[in-house]
Amino acid sequence: MLSHTQVWAAIDALAKRHGLTPSGLAKRAGLDPTTFNPSKRIAGDGRPRWPSTESLSKILEATGEPVSRFVAGLDPDAPAPALRPESFSGIPHSTFGVETTAEFDPDGLPAGPNWEPLDLPEPATHTLFALSVEGDALMPVYRHGDIVVISRDTPVRTGDRVVVKPKNSQLTLLCLEQRTRSAYVFKALSGASARMRLAHDEVDWIGRIVWATQ
């Protein structure tokens, strides 16, 4: 039988594997930053509070965490499945931080159990297109000649760099700073302090920048 402690420990372990705090994990998944805070794990009347299945689904999607690895984390005595990079359908992905756990073989290629598959968008299943940057208006983020790849199918989250197509206006590259029930708030990639606010009905579409040559 699963315990309340096991479920929260598995969430904490998932966040750590991806170099995140519980708050950072919640933000990456598009949830309220306090969703996984320790103070939210016990209700006001003292009863254990369990994470919702929706929040679990969102953190798995946001991190690309295999369900099998998360489930293994529910059992503290079960070793995490060692995924072999050569069998990945995408590319090997690990964390980078002060205590880097990524391992490499003598040829400098990813090896060991601390690598997970990161699936890249496939042209056959995603609406992708690329834009070449001209000029220095997007410095310091993008330089003249950089190419950005945009996905129309990838969910857009707060903090993402995006391509915005306003109605009756040209494409523009921005950062999504805030999304409310009625509008989007963007900030310039150049670091300018001005903000752009567009009502939902003023936007044709938003695409997320998923890759760039730099």
C-alpha positions as CSV (number, residue, x, y, z in Angstrom):
1,M,0.0,0.0,0.0
2,L,1.4,3.4,-1.0
3,S,2.0,5.8,1.9
4,H,1.6,9.6,1.9
5,T,5.4,9.9,2.6
6,Q,6.4,7.6,-0.3
7,V,4.4,9.7,-2.8
8,W,5.9,13.0,-1.7
9,A,9.4,11.5,-1.5
10,A,9.0,10.3,-5.2
11,I,8.0,13.9,-6.2
12,D,11.0,15.3,-4.3
13,A,13.3,12.8,-6.0
14,L,11.9,13.6,-9.4
15,A,12.6,17.3,-8.8
16,K,16.2,16.6,-7.7
17,R,16.9,14.5,-10.7
18,H,16.1,17.4,-12.9
19,G,18.0,20.0,-10.8
20,L,14.8,21.6,-9.5
21,T,13.3,22.4,-6.1
22,P,9.7,21.3,-5.5
23,S,8.7,24.9,-6.2
24,G,10.7,24.9,-9.5
25,L,9.1,21.6,-10.5
26,A,5.7,23.1,-10.0
27,K,6.5,26.2,-12.1
28,R,8.0,24.1,-14.9
29,A,4.7,22.1,-15.0
30,G,2.6,25.3,-15.2
31,L,1.3,24.8,-11.6
32,D,1.1,27.2,-8.7
33,P,4.7,27.4,-7.3
34,T,3.5,26.4,-3.9
35,T,1.8,23.2,-5.1
36,F,4.5,20.9,-3.8
37,N,5.7,22.9,-0.8
38,P,6.0,21.0,2.4
39,S,3.5,23.3,4.0
40,K,0.9,22.1,1.5
41,R,1.4,18.4,2.3
42,I,-0.7,18.5,5.4
43,A,-4.2,20.0,5.5
44,G,-5.3,22.6,8.0
45,D,-7.1,20.0,10.1
46,G,-4.0,17.8,10.2
47,R,-5.0,15.3,7.6
48,P,-2.4,14.2,4.9
49,R,-3.0,16.1,1.6
50,W,-2.2,14.0,-1.5
51,P,-1.1,15.4,-4.8
52,S,-3.7,15.2,-7.6
53,T,-3.4,12.9,-10.5
54,E,-3.5,15.9,-12.8
55,S,-0.5,17.5,-11.1
56,L,1.4,14.2,-11.3
57,S,0.6,14.0,-15.0
58,K,1.8,17.5,-15.6
59,I,5.2,17.1,-13.9
60,L,5.8,13.9,-15.8
61,E,5.0,15.6,-19.0
62,A,7.0,18.7,-18.2
63,T,10.2,16.8,-17.2
64,G,9.9,13.9,-19.7
65,E,10.2,11.6,-16.8
66,P,9.3,8.0,-17.7
67,V,6.4,6.7,-15.7
68,S,8.4,3.5,-14.8
69,R,11.1,5.6,-13.2
70,F,8.6,7.7,-11.2
71,V,6.8,4.5,-10.0
72,A,10.0,2.9,-9.0
73,G,10.7,5.9,-6.8
74,L,7.6,5.1,-4.8
75,D,9.4,2.1,-3.4
76,P,12.5,3.3,-1.6
77,D,14.1,-0.2,-1.8
78,A,13.6,-0.5,-5.6
79,P,16.5,0.6,-7.7
80,A,15.7,3.1,-10.4
81,P,15.7,1.5,-13.9
82,A,19.0,2.0,-15.6
83,L,18.1,3.4,-19.0
84,R,20.7,2.8,-21.7
85,P,21.4,5.9,-23.8
86,E,22.0,3.8,-27.0
87,S,18.4,2.6,-26.8
88,F,16.8,6.0,-26.5
89,S,14.4,7.2,-29.1
90,G,15.5,10.7,-28.5
91,I,18.8,12.0,-27.0
92,P,20.4,11.3,-23.6
93,H,19.5,13.9,-21.0
94,S,20.9,14.4,-17.5
95,T,21.2,17.2,-15.0
96,F,24.0,19.8,-14.7
97,G,24.8,21.4,-11.4
98,V,27.3,21.8,-8.7
99,E,27.2,18.1,-8.1
100,T,26.9,16.8,-11.6
101,T,26.0,13.1,-11.6
102,A,26.2,12.5,-15.4
103,E,28.6,9.8,-16.3
104,F,30.6,9.3,-19.6
105,D,32.4,6.4,-21.1
106,P,36.1,6.6,-22.2
107,D,35.1,8.1,-25.5
108,G,33.2,10.9,-23.8
109,L,29.8,9.5,-24.7
110,P,26.8,9.4,-22.2
111,A,26.9,6.2,-20.0
112,G,25.4,4.9,-16.8
113,P,21.9,5.0,-15.2
114,N,21.6,8.8,-14.7
115,W,20.6,9.5,-18.3
116,E,17.0,9.7,-19.4
117,P,15.6,10.0,-22.9
118,L,14.7,13.5,-24.1
119,D,12.4,13.3,-27.1
120,L,12.8,16.1,-29.7
121,P,9.9,17.3,-31.8
122,E,9.5,15.2,-34.9
123,P,8.5,17.0,-38.1
124,A,6.1,14.2,-38.9
125,T,4.1,14.7,-35.7
126,H,4.6,18.4,-34.9
127,T,4.1,21.6,-36.8
128,L,7.6,22.9,-37.0
129,F,9.2,25.8,-38.8
130,A,12.4,27.8,-38.6
131,L,13.3,31.4,-38.7
132,S,16.7,33.0,-39.3
133,V,17.5,36.1,-37.2
134,E,18.6,39.2,-39.1
135,G,20.2,42.1,-37.3
136,D,21.0,42.7,-33.6
137,A,17.5,43.6,-32.3
138,L,17.3,40.4,-30.3
139,M,20.8,40.6,-28.7
140,P,22.0,39.3,-26.3
141,V,19.7,36.3,-26.6
142,Y,20.0,35.7,-30.3
143,R,22.6,37.1,-32.7
144,H,22.5,37.8,-36.4
145,G,22.5,34.5,-38.3
146,D,21.0,32.4,-35.5
147,I,18.3,30.0,-36.5
148,V,15.3,29.3,-34.2
149,V,13.0,26.3,-34.6
150,I,9.4,26.9,-33.5
151,S,6.8,24.3,-32.6
152,R,3.1,25.1,-32.8
153,D,2.2,21.9,-30.9
154,T,4.4,22.2,-27.9
155,P,2.6,23.7,-24.8
156,V,3.8,27.2,-24.0
157,R,4.7,27.9,-20.4
158,T,5.5,31.1,-18.5
159,G,9.1,32.0,-19.1
160,D,9.3,30.4,-22.5
161,R,10.7,32.2,-25.5
162,V,8.1,32.3,-28.1
163,V,7.1,33.5,-31.6
164,V,3.9,35.6,-31.4
165,K,1.6,36.3,-34.4
166,P,-0.7,39.1,-33.4
167,K,-3.8,39.7,-35.5
168,N,-3.1,42.2,-38.3
169,S,0.6,42.4,-37.4
170,Q,3.9,40.7,-38.2
171,L,5.6,37.9,-36.3
172,T,7.7,38.9,-33.2
173,L,10.0,37.0,-30.9
174,L,9.3,37.6,-27.2
175,C,9.3,35.9,-23.8
176,L,6.0,35.0,-22.2
177,E,6.0,36.6,-18.8
178,Q,2.5,36.1,-17.7
179,R,-0.8,34.6,-18.9
180,T,-4.1,35.6,-17.3
181,R,-7.6,34.6,-18.1
182,S,-8.0,37.4,-20.6
183,A,-4.5,38.4,-21.8
184,Y,-0.9,37.6,-22.4
185,V,2.0,39.7,-21.1
186,F,5.3,39.5,-23.0
187,K,8.7,41.0,-22.4
188,A,11.3,41.8,-25.0
189,L,14.3,39.4,-25.5
190,S,16.6,42.4,-25.7
191,G,16.1,43.1,-22.0
192,A,14.1,46.3,-22.6
193,S,11.8,47.1,-19.7
194,A,8.7,47.7,-21.8
195,R,6.0,45.0,-21.7
196,M,3.5,44.1,-24.4
197,R,0.0,43.1,-23.3
198,L,-2.2,41.4,-25.8
199,A,-5.8,40.1,-25.2
200,H,-6.3,36.5,-26.1
201,D,-8.5,37.6,-29.1
202,E,-5.7,39.9,-30.3
203,V,-3.4,36.9,-30.9
204,D,-3.7,34.6,-33.9
205,W,-1.3,32.0,-32.4
206,I,1.8,31.5,-30.3
207,G,4.6,29.0,-31.0
208,R,7.3,27.9,-28.6
209,I,11.0,28.2,-29.6
210,V,12.2,24.6,-29.0
211,W,15.7,24.8,-30.5
212,A,18.2,27.4,-31.7
213,T,21.7,27.5,-33.3
214,Q,24.0,29.7,-31.3
